[in-house]
Amino acid sequence: MDSDSSETNLVIVTKKYRFILFCKLYWRSLVILITPIILLPIAFIGENHAYPSFYVFLVSAVYWTTDVLHPGVISLVPLAWYSIIGTAETGYISQVYLRNGLLDCLGIMMIITAVEGSTVHKRVALKLLLVIGCSHYRLSLMLFFSSMFLSMWMSNAVACGLMMPLVKALLQALEKMGIIEMYQTVDKGVLKSRRHEMSNPKPTDFTVFYFLGIAYSCSIGGMATLLGSKTNQIFKASCESIFPRGPKIEFPQFTLLSLPGVLVMESLLYVWMNSYFMKAFRTHDVAMQSGLTEEEIRYTHSLLRNQYRQLGKITFHDIMVVSMVSLAIALQIMTSATRFNNNVTGVKGVYTHLQVSAPSIICVLILFVAPTNLDFLKFFRKSHDAINDPLPTTTSKACLSWSAVRGNMLWSVLFTIGGSCMTFEVLKLSGMCAELGRFLRLFGAWPPAALALVVILFCKVFTEFADNSCVVHAMLPEIARLSVASEVHPHYLMLAATLASSLPCHLVTGTPANAMVSQYVHIPPWRMLSAGVGPMVIASVVPWFTVSIWSKAVWADVSSYPPWAREHII
């Protein structure tokens, strides 16, 4: 009897079960190994470096989409492969990693560290909650549209970086009152079996809602002016250098053309984010209540006042941080305006996005030197005053220290930006962009509105896997060739490509703002992929409407093929 019972308790492990369990545990390793093998035939198409470079781009795109490695590690894949293939020289790599956007992120992330070391963001957050209230609808409306307006006059990375500590302080204040939770609570037993998540807690829907909302809003706001986005500046420089006899792209004209679409996109984004995350239009779901009773309002106001009172008086440390943040904003706007005014036509004008100019670095250097208090002034008082108030025995701390930067900086963001910039820039150098341009010319016989939609969808796909300014810089000359071949107004299709590339919404590679918020609060890639469905539809439909319908009201001759386009220089 004992032998029979022991036999019935045996578990037969079949080969199929072992294979399924192996794939379940090591699917990331399988994707890493199998993807280069499956895509390898692409590398042997043609005789130049075009398709080998495209092969590396596709392998990196698969890695980004499946999230098989940390973003900082995936960003090294193109650097390693392109060095082996020989399509990117050392001087070019150093130029990519010293571009303006990367230095802007470096400076603004250090400023974020300085802000979080003070009480400035907490004071502003509590004041906003006292004025606006704790309604997520009102808070998100204020934060999203404020981010949009701020990014109209500076790069989206700087605008998003300035908003991130404020949003975090708002969520922490709401969490302290028990209204929301920033991160999900995971059982310790489950946490031990998933060690890679111990240091990166999963954010809740509220956290993802606010941070993705400000990242998308910053990208949308940059579309409104020639100062707010490098893609718009590249569009202006490309139009004036490729078609020197054509009309100049003026600031008021461009703003009049793009601002209505930007406002529509921001409004639709607000509706989508509240619908997707907050279940705003689902009556059966009561996960988030926007209304509070009078008693609850009084109670929350008393809690907020107590929290603000506990912060004490405004210190010299807070004043210095606020001053440097204000100076960074002013310098960023002045630098963008100066670069726009000095943007000359010709070949050099197209490469303005490679110029090194990060005004936020100046403010960072000041923060490293500026003290948190004025105790050093006691050494210059009269001797009898020092009797009642003794002299300090230690030096004053600086507003920003390297230890704080080392422990709080999002270093992987810098690698992500560098890797995403390199992937598409190498495609241009290797000649792959010319191959993509020949593919687009297959649709040259289509009507202009349909051709514009093809260009928009084409650019939307590629800008998810590479930096949007690099995509615009590489593809606009090919879009200009397409315009000449199909006898369509060049500004018509080039504007479509520019607007379509301005709002990447699925991956961290499209724009520095996405990479910053993703690493700041540990947003999983699959959350960005799912949440970006709505913004991608919005960023495809609204620019198409702007180009095909609204542009005809601003540019009277955009529907006809101008004579100066025949004398193009490409």
C-alpha positions in Angstrom: 0.0 0.0 0.0 2.8 2.4 0.8 4.5 1.8 -2.5 1.3 2.4 -4.4 0.6 5.7 -2.6 4.2 6.9 -3.2 3.8 6.1 -6.9 0.6 8.2 -7.2 2.4 11.2 -5.6 5.1 11.3 -8.3 5.0 14.3 -10.5 6.0 13.6 -14.1 7.8 16.6 -15.6 7.4 16.4 -19.4 9.7 18.0 -21.9 6.9 20.4 -22.9 6.5 21.6 -19.3 10.3 22.1 -19.0 10.4 24.0 -22.2 7.5 26.3 -21.2 9.0 26.9 -17.8 12.4 27.7 -19.4 10.8 30.2 -21.8 8.8 31.8 -19.0 11.9 32.3 -16.9 14.4 33.2 -19.5 12.3 34.9 -22.2 14.4 38.1 -21.9 17.6 36.2 -22.6 15.9 34.4 -25.5 14.8 37.8 -27.1 18.3 39.2 -26.6 19.9 36.2 -28.4 17.3 35.4 -31.1 16.4 38.9 -32.3 19.9 39.6 -33.9 19.7 36.2 -35.6 16.2 36.6 -37.0 17.0 40.1 -38.3 20.5 39.2 -39.6 19.5 38.9 -43.3 18.7 42.7 -43.3 22.3 43.5 -42.7 23.4 41.9 -46.0 21.0 43.9 -48.2 23.0 46.3 -50.4 26.7 47.0 -50.6 27.1 50.0 -48.4 26.6 50.6 -44.6 22.9 51.6 -45.0 21.2 48.3 -44.2 23.7 47.2 -41.6 22.9 50.4 -39.8 19.2 49.8 -40.2 19.7 46.3 -38.8 21.2 47.7 -35.6 18.3 50.2 -35.4 15.8 47.4 -35.7 17.5 45.2 -33.1 17.6 48.2 -30.7 13.9 48.9 -31.4 13.0 45.4 -30.4 15.0 45.6 -27.2 13.3 49.0 -26.4 9.8 47.6 -27.0 10.2 44.4 -25.1 12.2 45.9 -22.2 14.6 43.0 -22.0 17.3 45.1 -20.3 17.6 48.3 -18.3 17.2 51.4 -20.5 20.7 52.6 -19.7 22.1 49.2 -20.9 19.9 49.1 -24.1 21.2 52.6 -25.0 24.7 51.1 -25.2 23.7 48.6 -27.9 23.9 51.0 -30.8 27.1 52.5 -29.5 28.7 49.0 -29.4 27.3 47.8 -32.8 28.0 50.9 -34.7 31.6 50.9 -33.4 32.0 47.4 -34.7 30.4 48.1 -38.0 32.4 51.3 -38.4 29.5 53.6 -39.3 30.2 56.1 -36.5 33.6 57.6 -35.8 34.8 58.6 -32.4 34.6 62.3 -33.2 31.0 61.9 -34.3 30.1 59.9 -31.1 31.6 62.7 -28.9 29.6 65.3 -30.8 26.3 63.3 -30.3 27.0 63.0 -26.5 27.6 66.7 -26.1 24.5 67.9 -27.9 22.3 70.6 -26.4 19.5 68.3 -25.2 21.7 66.0 -23.2 23.4 69.0 -21.5 20.0 70.5 -20.8 18.9 67.2 -19.1 22.2 67.1 -17.1 21.7 70.7 -15.8 18.0 70.4 -15.0 18.4 67.1 -13.2 21.0 68.7 -10.9 18.7 71.6 -10.4 15.9 69.1 -9.4 18.3 67.7 -6.8 18.9 71.2 -5.4 15.1 71.9 -5.3 14.4 68.6 -3.5 17.1 69.5 -0.9 15.1 72.6 0.0 11.4 73.2 0.9 10.6 75.3 -2.1 8.6 72.6 -4.0 6.7 71.6 -0.8 5.7 75.2 -0.1 4.4 75.7 -3.7 2.6 72.4 -3.6 0.8 73.1 -0.4 -0.1 76.6 -1.5 -1.6 75.2 -4.7 -3.6 72.6 -2.8 -4.9 75.3 -0.4 -6.0 77.4 -3.4 -7.2 74.8 -5.9 -8.2 72.0 -3.5 -7.6 68.3 -3.7 -9.7 67.6 -6.8 -7.6 65.6 -9.3 -9.6 67.1 -12.2 -8.6 70.7 -11.2 -5.0 69.8 -10.3 -4.4 67.9 -13.5 -6.0 70.7 -15.5 -3.7 73.3 -13.9 -0.5 71.1 -14.1 -1.0 69.9 -17.7 -1.8 73.4 -19.2 1.0 75.0 -17.1 3.5 72.5 -18.5 2.2 73.2 -22.0 2.6 77.0 -21.6 6.0 76.7 -20.0 7.4 74.5 -22.8 6.3 77.0 -25.4 9.3 79.1 -24.5 12.0 76.6 -23.6 13.0 73.0 -24.3 10.6 70.3 -23.2 13.3 68.7 -21.1 13.8 71.9 -19.0 10.1 72.5 -18.7 9.4 69.0 -17.6 12.3 69.0 -15.2 11.0 72.1 -13.5 7.5 70.5 -13.1 8.7 67.2 -11.7 9.6 68.2 -8.1 6.3 70.1 -7.9 4.2 67.2 -9.0 6.1 64.9 -6.6 5.5 67.3 -3.7 1.8 67.5 -4.6 1.4 63.7 -4.6 3.4 63.4 -1.4 1.1 65.9 0.3 -2.0 64.0 -0.9 -0.5 60.8 0.2 0.2 62.2 3.7 -3.5 63.0 4.0 -4.4 59.5 3.0 -6.1 60.6 -0.3 -3.8 58.6 -2.7 -0.8 56.3 -2.7 2.2 57.1 -4.9 3.5 53.5 -5.1 1.9 50.1 -4.9 2.4 48.1 -1.7 3.7 44.6 -2.5 3.7 41.6 -0.2 7.2 40.8 1.2 6.9 37.2 0.0 6.2 38.3 -3.5 9.0 40.9 -3.3 11.6 38.3 -2.5 10.8 36.3 -5.6 11.1 39.5 -7.7 14.3 41.0 -6.5 14.7 43.4 -9.4 11.6 45.3 -8.2 12.9 45.8 -4.6 14.7 49.0 -5.4 12.1 50.2 -8.0 8.6 50.2 -6.5 5.8 50.3 -9.0 3.9 53.6 -9.2 0.2 53.7 -8.9 -2.1 54.9 -11.6 -2.3 58.4 -9.9 1.5 58.7 -10.2 1.7 57.6 -13.8 -1.2 59.8 -14.6 0.4 63.0 -13.4 3.9 62.4 -14.6 3.1 61.1 -18.1 0.6 64.0 -18.3 3.2 66.6 -17.8 5.7 64.9 -20.1 3.1 64.7 -22.9 2.0 68.3 -22.2 5.6 69.6 -22.5 6.0 67.9 -25.8 2.7 69.4 -27.1 3.5 72.9 -25.8 6.8 72.9 -27.7 4.9 72.5 -31.0 3.3 75.9 -30.6 6.3 78.2 -31.2 9.7 78.2 -32.9 11.4 78.6 -29.5 9.8 75.7 -27.7 11.0 72.7 -29.8 14.2 71.9 -31.6 12.1 70.1 -34.2 10.5 73.4 -35.1 13.8 75.2 -35.3 15.2 72.4 -37.6 12.0 72.8 -39.8 12.7 76.5 -40.2 16.4 76.0 -40.9 15.7 73.2 -43.3 13.1 75.1 -45.3 15.3 78.1 -45.7 18.5 76.2 -46.5 17.0 73.7 -49.0 14.7 76.3 -50.7 16.6 79.6 -50.3 14.2 81.3 -52.8 11.1 80.3 -50.8 9.4 82.4 -48.2 10.9 82.7 -44.7 9.2 80.9 -41.8 8.2 83.7 -39.5 7.5 83.4 -35.8 4.0 84.9 -35.7 2.9 82.9 -38.8 4.1 79.6 -37.4 2.5 80.2 -34.0 -0.8 81.1 -35.7 -0.5 77.9 -37.7 0.3 75.5 -34.9 -1.3 77.1 -31.7 -4.9 76.1 -32.4 -3.9 72.5 -33.0 -1.8 72.6 -29.8 -4.8 73.8 -27.7 -7.0 71.1 -29.3 -4.3 68.4 -28.6 -3.9 69.5 -25.0 -7.6 69.4 -24.4 -8.0 66.0 -25.9 -5.0 64.8 -23.9 -6.6 66.0 -20.7 -9.8 64.1 -21.6 -7.9 60.9 -22.5 -5.7 60.8 -19.4 -8.6 61.4 -17.1 -10.6 58.8 -18.9 -7.8 56.2 -19.1 -6.4 56.5 -15.6 -9.1 58.3 -13.5 -12.1 56.5 -15.2 -13.7 59.9 -15.5 -16.4 58.9 -17.9 -17.3 55.5 -16.5 -20.2 56.0 -14.2 -19.9 52.5 -12.7 -16.4 53.1 -11.5 -16.1 55.2 -8.4 -12.3 54.8 -8.0 -11.8 58.5 -7.8 -14.3 61.0 -6.3 -13.7 64.7 -7.1 -16.2 66.1 -4.7 -15.8 66.5 -1.0 -18.3 67.4 1.7 -17.9 70.7 3.6 -16.6 69.0 6.6 -14.0 67.1 4.6 -12.9 70.3 2.9 -12.4 72.0 6.2 -10.5 69.0 7.6 -8.2 68.8 4.6 -7.6 72.6 4.7 -6.6 72.4 8.3 -4.2 69.5 7.6 -2.7 71.5 4.7 -2.3 74.6 6.9 -0.6 72.5 9.6 1.8 71.0 7.0 2.7 74.4 5.7 3.1 75.8 9.2 5.5 73.0 10.0 7.8 74.1 7.2 8.6 77.3 9.1 9.8 80.5 7.7 11.3 80.9 4.3 15.1 80.5 4.6 18.0 81.9 2.6 18.4 78.4 1.2 14.9 78.5 -0.3 15.5 82.0 -1.7 18.8 81.0 -3.4 17.1 77.9 -5.0 14.1 80.0 -6.2 16.5 82.6 -7.6 18.5 80.0 -9.5 15.4 78.3 -10.9 14.1 81.7 -12.1 17.5 82.5 -13.6 17.6 79.1 -15.4 14.2 79.9 -16.9 15.2 83.4 -18.0 18.5 82.1 -19.5 16.8 79.3 -21.3 14.2 81.6 -22.9 17.0 84.2 -23.8 19.2 81.5 -25.3 16.3 80.0 -27.3 15.4 83.5 -28.6 19.0 84.3 -29.5 19.5 81.0 -31.3 16.3 81.7 -33.2 17.3 85.3 -34.2 20.8 84.2 -35.2 19.7 81.3 -37.2 21.0 81.9 -40.7 20.2 80.2 -43.9 22.5 77.7 -45.5 23.9 74.4 -44.6 25.0 75.4 -41.1 21.5 76.5 -40.1 20.3 72.9 -40.3 22.8 71.8 -37.6 21.7 74.2 -34.9 20.5 71.3 -32.8 24.1 70.1 -32.5 25.4 73.4 -30.9 26.5 73.1 -27.3 24.6 75.7 -25.2 23.1 74.7 -21.8 22.3 77.8 -19.7 21.2 75.6 -16.8 24.8 74.6 -16.2 25.6 78.1 -15.1 22.9 78.0 -12.4 24.2 74.6 -11.3 27.7 76.0 -10.8 26.3 78.8 -8.7 24.3 76.3 -6.6 27.5 74.4 -5.9 29.1 77.5 -4.5 26.1 79.4 -2.9 25.7 78.7 0.9 22.5 77.7 2.5 22.7 80.4 5.1 24.5 83.7 5.9 26.4 82.6 9.0 29.7 83.7 7.4 28.6 87.3 7.7 29.1 87.0 11.5 32.8 87.2 11.0 32.5 90.8 9.7 30.5 92.1 12.6 31.8 94.3 15.4 33.6 92.5 18.2 31.1 93.3 20.9 28.2 91.8 18.9 29.9 88.4 18.8 29.7 88.1 22.6 25.9 87.5 22.6 26.0 85.5 19.3 29.1 83.3 19.0 30.9 82.8 15.7 30.3 79.6 13.7 32.8 76.9 14.0 32.0 75.1 10.7 31.6 76.3 7.1 28.1 76.8 5.7 26.8 74.0 3.5 26.3 74.6 -0.2 22.9 74.6 -1.8 24.1 71.6 -3.9 26.7 69.0 -3.1 28.3 66.3 -5.2 27.2 63.6 -2.8 23.5 64.7 -3.3 24.0 64.7 -7.1 25.7 61.3 -7.0 22.9 59.7 -5.0 19.9 61.3 -6.7 20.9 61.9 -10.4 19.2 59.8 -13.0 22.3 58.8 -14.8 20.6 56.3 -17.1 18.7 59.2 -18.7 21.8 60.6 -20.2 22.8 57.3 -21.8 19.2 56.9 -23.1 19.3 60.3 -24.8 22.7 59.7 -26.3 21.7 56.2 -27.6 18.4 57.4 -29.1 20.2 60.3 -30.8 22.9 58.1 -32.3 20.5 55.5 -33.8 18.9 57.8 -36.4 21.9 60.1 -36.9 23.9 57.1 -38.1 21.0 56.1 -40.4 21.5 59.5 -42.1 25.3 59.2 -42.4 25.1 55.6 -43.7 22.6 56.5 -46.5 19.6 54.6 -45.0 17.5 57.7 -44.8 17.9 58.1 -48.6 16.5 54.5 -48.9 13.6 55.4 -46.7 13.0 58.5 -48.9 12.9 56.3 -52.0 10.3 54.2 -50.2 8.1 57.3 -49.5 8.3 58.4 -53.2 6.4 55.2 -54.1 3.3 57.1 -52.7 4.1 60.3 -54.8 1.1 59.9 -57.0 -1.4 60.0 -54.1 -3.4 63.2 -53.4 -1.6 65.7 -51.1 -3.9 65.0 -48.1 -3.3 61.3 -48.3 0.4 61.8 -48.9 0.6 64.0 -45.8 -1.1 61.2 -43.7 1.5 58.7 -45.0 4.3 61.1 -44.0 2.7 61.6 -40.5 2.3 57.9 -39.8 5.8 57.2 -41.1 7.4 59.8 -38.9 5.3 58.8 -35.9 6.6 55.2 -36.0 10.3 56.2 -36.3 10.2 58.9 -33.7 9.2 56.4 -31.0 12.6 54.7 -31.3 14.8 57.7 -31.8 15.1 61.2 -30.6 12.5 63.3 -32.4 14.9 66.2 -33.3 17.2 63.6 -35.0 14.3 62.1 -36.9 13.3 65.5 -38.2 16.9 66.5 -39.0 17.5 63.3 -41.0 14.2 63.0 -42.8 13.3 66.6 -43.8 15.7 66.6 -46.8 14.0 63.4 -48.0 10.6 64.8 -47.4 11.7 67.8 -49.5 12.6 65.5 -52.4 9.3 63.8 -52.0 7.6 67.2 -52.3 9.5 68.0 -55.5 8.9 64.6 -57.0 5.1 64.7 -56.3 4.8 68.5 -57.1 3.4 69.3 -53.7 4.2 72.5 -51.8 7.3 71.6 -49.7 6.1 73.3 -46.6 3.0 71.2 -46.7 4.8 67.8 -46.2 7.7 69.1 -44.2 5.4 70.7 -41.7 3.5 67.4 -41.5 6.7 65.5 -40.7 7.7 68.1 -38.1 4.4 68.1 -36.2 4.1 64.3 -36.3 7.6 63.9 -34.8 7.0 66.3 -31.9 5.0 64.0 -29.6 6.5 60.6 -29.0 4.4 58.9 -26.4 5.2 55.2 -26.2 8.9 54.8 -25.3 11.5 56.7 -23.4 13.7 57.1 -26.5 11.5 59.7 -28.3 12.1 62.7 -26.2 14.1 63.5 -23.0 10.9 64.3 -21.1 9.7 60.8 -21.4 13.0 59.4 -20.2 13.1 61.7 -17.3 9.7 61.0 -15.9 10.0 57.3 -16.5 13.2 57.0 -14.4 12.1 59.6 -11.9 9.1 57.6 -10.6 10.0 54.1 -12.2 7.2 54.0 -14.8 7.2 50.5 -16.4 7.6 50.5 -20.2 4.4 48.6 -20.7 2.5 51.4 -18.9 3.9 53.9 -21.3 3.1 51.7 -24.3 -0.6 51.3 -23.2 -1.1 54.9 -22.0 0.4 56.3 -25.2 -2.3 54.8 -27.5 -4.6 57.8 -27.1 -1.9 60.5 -27.5 -0.6 58.7 -30.6 -4.0 58.9 -32.2 -4.3 62.5 -31.2 -0.8 63.4 -32.4 -1.7 61.8 -35.8 -5.2 63.2 -36.4 -4.7 66.8 -35.2 -1.5 67.5 -37.2 -3.1 66.0 -40.3 -6.0 68.4 -39.8 -3.6 71.3 -39.2 -1.7 70.6 -42.4 -4.5 69.6 -44.7 -7.1 72.1 -43.7 -5.9 74.9 -41.3 -2.7 75.5 -43.1 -4.6 76.7 -46.2 -6.1 79.5 -44.1 -2.7 80.7 -42.9 -0.6 80.0 -46.1 -2.7 81.1 -49.1 -0.5 79.3 -51.6 0.2 76.1 -49.7 -2.3 74.1 -51.9 -0.3 74.9 -55.1 3.2 73.9 -56.3 5.4 77.1 -56.1 8.0 77.9 -58.9 10.8 78.4 -56.3 10.5 74.7 -55.4 11.8 73.7 -58.8 15.1 75.5 -58.1 15.6 73.5 -54.9 19.1 72.8 -53.5 19.2 69.3 -52.0 
